Amino acid sequence: MPPECEEIEDRGVPEKISCIDGRIKDHLRFTVPPSPCGRRAMVNKFWCHEVARKWFLRKAEPPHARQFSEPKCQQHVATWYLLYRWLIFLAWTCIIVCSIFEFGSYKPMIAYDKWPIYLTNWDLMLGLCQALLGGLLVSRRWKLQKVSDFNPSTLTIGFTERAYWFFYIATTGTAFCVSISYWCSIYDPKVHHLDPLNIMLHVCNSVLMTIDFCVTNVPFRLKNFWWCLSIPLLYTIFSLMYYLAGGLDKNGEHYIYKILDWKKPLRSSLVCAGEFVFITVVYSIACLLEQIKNQAYAKFVAKSYTVTKNSVTEKRADIV
């Protein structure tokens, strides 16, 4: 018996009943179910905790090295995939050559010294780097699998795989942000021309990365969003230093992009902050689409396995 009940044990039955009644009330107070608002708050708190634990506290398993050298639909490197990787590299190379020499422009303005100042051309160099590294990795894997005792599970992640992963993620986010930002806020029919070169620079880059996203097996991790942010951050610092040094664009204006005119620091800062948020959203969508792609391929593989198993069973039944 609790101490509070022992103290009044000899004082009579009414006090004992009062003590028991208090204990019952305490018990009922703790067993009453929470209100709908309290239950919703508990669910929200639990959900936020789980999300935080999943994305920021849990140490994710590193991807396997084979993911960077094989397509999503196969567990080996076929000849078509080897050709595909080098055709992608050739496409990025052709776009860069056309960009430098302004092939396909209605009114070319030959200014080779101004080529490196534009974010679009930074994106092209990123695309070229990731395509080159991807081609090298696939070529190496294609040669290794010719050995009879080769096991792709023994592959390990090295510097080339990590560099390819970084450039691939950075190019994906930058390409879509460059295309969307250009056509929404920079393109002016009075200044810019809708010529083949403009299409190659601000459309084909996103098309190439979309095709690559569907074919390759490169993983997307939400915690790696800062890889995409590093490129616009570096470009923001570069554009500010270029402005302070008195740099001009192709048209002789004291800015690189009109929306990034550092004569108006507040507006330019807001534009940069908006781009950081936008590229983070784009990368988050890419992570979601990657999960959907994995589920779709898993269902396709399961369906193919079921069909193959049924056909084998039918053949055995016919033989019997």
N, C-alpha and C positions, 0 to 999 in steps of 0.2 A: 504494500500500500504506500502511495506517495507520502512525503513528509507533511504536506499541507493537510492531508486527511488524518494522519496520525495525531496531529496536534489537537484536533477537535473530536477525536474518537470517543472520549468520555463525556462529552458535553450534551449528548442527546441525539436522538434519531434525526430531528429536523436539520441539524447542522450536517450530519452525514449525507442526507439526501441532497442538501444544497451543494456539498462538495462534489457528489456524483453528477449532479445536474450540470455543474460548471465544466466538469471533465467531458461530458457528452456534448456540451455546446462547443468546447474547443475542438473536439473531434469533428463535429459537423462543419465547423468553420473551415477546416483544412480540407474537407472532402467535397465541398461544394464546387461543381465544375466552373471553370472560368467563363466569363462573359464572352460573347462573340468578338467584341473589340479586343479583349485581352488575348483571346486565342489567335486572332489575326496578327497581333503584334508579335506573339511568340513565333508564329510561322515565318513572318518576315525576318525576324531576327535570326532564326535558324537558317533560312535560305541565304541571307547575306553572309552568315558565318561559313556556310558550306561553299559558297562561291569564292570567298576570300581564301579558304583553305585549299580549294582545288587549284586556283590559278596563281596564288602568290605564296602560300605556305608550303604546299606539297612539292617535293623535289621530283620533277618529271623525269621519266626515263629518257635517255638520249636516243635519238633515232638510229636505226641500223644503217651501216654504211651502204648496204645494197640499195636502199631507197633512192640514193642519188645517182645511180647508174642504170636503173631499169625502169621501164614504163609501168604505168599503173595497171595495165591490163595483162601483163606477163611477168613471170618471175625469172626471166632470162633476157638477154639482149639479142634480139633478132637483127637481121641485116637491115630491115626497113627502119628500125629505130636508130641504128647507127647513121644511116643516110639522113634521117629526119633531123638529128641533132646538128649535123654539119650544114644542112640546108638552112636551119634557123640561124646559125652563125653567119652564113653567106648573106641571108636577108638583112641582118643587122649591119653587116659590112657595107652592103650596097646603099642602105639608107644613109649611113655616115658619109660615104663618098659623095652621094648626091647632095647632102647637106653642106659639106665643105665647099664643093665647087658649084653649088646651086643649080644642079641639073634638074630640069623640070619646073623652074621658076619662070614666070612670065616677064618679070623685070628683075633680073639678077643684079645684086649689089655686091660685087666682089670685095669682101673685107675679111680676109683670113684671120687677122689679128683679133677680130670681134667674135669669132666663132666660140671660143671657150667661155664666154661670159653668160650664155643663156642656159637656163635650167633645162630646157628641152634637149640641148646637146649633152648636158650632164647625164640625162636619162639614157640617151643613145649610147654613151660610153659604158654606163652600167649594164645595159642590155648586151653590149658586145662582150664585156668581161664575163658575165654569167653564161652566155652562149659558148664562149671559148672554153671555159672550165667544164661546162657540161659535156661538150664534145670530147675533151680529153679524158674525162672520167668514163664515158661510155666506150671510147676506143680502147682504153686499158682493160675494162671489164670484158669487152668483146674478144680481146686476145687471151685473157686469162681463162675464160670458159672453154677455150679450145683444148686445154689440158684435161686429160681424162679424169684425174683425181681432184679436180677443182671443186671446192665447196664454197658457195657465196656466203654462207654463214660465218666463215672465218675472216671476212673482210672487216677492217677496222676504220674508224673515222680519223682521217689525217687533216693536215692543213688545207689540202686542195678541197676536200669535202666541206670543211667549215667555211672556207672562202666562197665556194659556190653557193652554199646555203644562204650566206649573208647577202651576196650580190643578187641572188634570185629573189629573196624577200624584198630587198630594197628596190629592185627594179619593178616588181609587181606593184607596190604601193605608189612609187613615183610615176610610173607610166600612166596609170589611171588618173592620178591627180593632175598631171601635166595636161592630159587630153581634156578633161572636164573643165579645169580652170581656164585653159586657153579659149575654148569655144564659148564659155559662159561669161568671162570677164575681160579677156584681152583682145579677142578677134574683133576687128573693126573693118567692115567692107570698104571704107574710104581709104584705109591705110594698107590693109593686108589683102592679098589676092588668094582666091580659092583655086589654087593651081595644084598640079600633081605633087610638087614638093611639099606644099603645106599639108596635103593629105598624108603623105608619107611620114612627116614629122609628128603630126598630132592625131593621127588615126591608126596608122599601121603599127605604131609602137604598142598600143593597147591590144590590137588584134593579135599580134605575135604572142603577147603574154597571156591572152585568153586561151589561145590554142595550146600553149605550153602548159597552162594550168590544168587543162583537161587531159593532157597526155602524160605528163610527168608524175612522179611519185614523191616529189619534194614535200616534206611536212610543213604545216603552218602551226605555230604555237602562239597563243595569245600573249604570252609573256615576252615575246620577241618583237612587240610592236615598236619598241624604241629603235630597232634597226631601220625602219622606214622613217622615223623622225630624225635620225642622224643626218640624212641627206638634206632636207629642207633647212635644218638648223645650220649646217655648214654653209649652205647657199645664202642664208640670211646674213651670216657674218661676212661672207665674201662680198655680197652686194653692198653692205654698209661700208666696208673698207674700200671697195671700188669707187663708191660715191665720194668718200672723203679724199681719195687720191685724185679726184677730178675726172674720173672715167666717163666716157660717152658711149652711146649705143651706135648702131649702124647709121641712124639718121642724124647724128650729131647732138642728140638730146642728152641732158645730164642725168640720165637714169637708164636702167636696163629695161624695166617694164614700167609702164605708166602707173599701174596700181602699186608699184613698189618705188615710189619717188620719195627719197629720204629728206627732201625739202619739207615734207609734211610727215614728221616722225610719228605722230600719234596715229594717223591713218595707216602708215606703213606697218607700224607695230601691230595694229589690229588685224591687218591683212595677214601678217605672218602667223599670229595666234590662230586666226581662222583656218589657215592652211594646216597648222599642226593638228587641230581638232579634226579637220576633214580627212587628212591622211590616216589618222587613227581610226576613224569610222570606216574608211575604205578597207583598212587592213582587218578590222573586226568582221566586216562582211565577208572578206576573203576566207577568214578562219571558219565562219559558219558554212560557207559554200564548200569548203574542203571537207567538213564533216558530212555534209549531204552527199558529196561525191564519194566518200568512203562507204557510206551506207548503200548507195546505189550500186557500186561495184561489188560489195559484199553480197547483195541480193542477186546480182547477175551471176556471180561465181557459184552461189548456192543453187540457183536454178539450173545452171549448166551441169553442175555435179549430179543433181537429181536426175536430169534427162539422160546423162551418160550412164548412170547406175541402172536406170530402168532399161535402157537399151541393152546393156550387158546382160541383165537378168533375163530379158526376153530371148536373147541369142542362146544363152545356156539352156533355157527351157526348150527351145527349138531343137538344140542338139540332143537333149535327152529324149 
